[in-house]
């Protein structure tokens, strides 16, 4: 079962800024789509996943643990570093 969160920029612009021309809407929507930073959304989703799992007594395991020592040499004292991105 796939669950998707989608947001239609064009629809949003048309409904909230009715005086924009179609060219203006396309320009704004294209620029937003191209340069959008998804980091805050990912953090919100991660937080909600953890909250829901906690209340449902589901233990989450993150599989994106990376041994950064191999990548950057001896700069890191601990071999394993947890990266929350993508978890």
N, C-alpha and C positions, 0 to 999 in steps of 0.2 A: 504494500500500500504506500503510495507516494503522497507526501504532503508538501505543498509548495506555498511559500509566501511570495506574492507578486504585487507589484505596484505599477500601475499604468501611468507613466509620466504625462503622456499626451492627454489622457482622460482627466487627470488632475488639473493640468493647465487649462484645458478647455472649460472645465466646470468652475474653477476658481478665478480665472482671468478671462472672462468672456470677450473682452475687447481686443485680445491678441489676435493677430492674423495667423493663418495656418503656417506661413513661413516663419513667423516669430516663435510659434509653438514648436515647430520642428527644430529650429535652431537651439532653443533652450533645452528641449528634451534630449537632443543629440549630445549637447555639451555635458549635461548632467549625467547622462548614461555613460559617456566616455570617461569622465573624471570622478565618478562617485567613489567615496571611501567607505567600504563595507565594514571596516573595523568596529565602529560602534554597534552595528547591527549584530555582528558575530558575537561580540561581548554580551549583548542582551540575550541572544539566543542561548549562549553557553550558560548564563546565569539562570535562565528559566529552566533549562534542561536539568541543571544541578538541583534546583529547588524542587522540581517535580519528582526527580529521582529520589531525593531525600524523603519527601512525604510518602512516596510509594514504596519505601524501603528497597530501592534498587541500588546496588553498588555499581558505580561507574568506574571503568578502567580505561585510562588513556593509553593508546598504543603509539603515540608519536613521541616517545622518549628517544632522544638522539644523543649519541656519544660525541659531543662537540670536541673532545680532546683530539680525536682523529683529524678533525677539520682545521683546527686552529693551533695545534701543537701544544706546548707545555704551558700556555697562558692560563689554562683553567686547571685548578687544583682538583676539583671533583670531576670524575670522568663522565657521569651521567647528569644531564640537565634536563629538567622538565620544561617542555615548551607547551603552553596552553593553547596555542593557535591550532585550530583544527580538532581540538578535543571535544 
